[in-house]
Amino acid sequence: MEAVKEGRHIIMRVPIEGGGRLVVQLNAEEAKELGAVLNAVVS
């Protein structure tokens, strides 16, 4: 999994079954919200 900042966006690449990657473009607010949701699930 990787995430890089490109301009005003964050590009996240997540490996998926079968060898591909899911590519998601987020803004800072969406990235914070995603982090909070994931933290709630794994806590």
C-alpha angles and dihedrals in degrees: 000000000000139000127193133179114237112180109305094343137077115222114206122192117195122186114235134194113282095039101281130118132233109223118202128182115208137174120226094265093051091048091053091049092049090050092052093048092049092047090053091053097048098039 
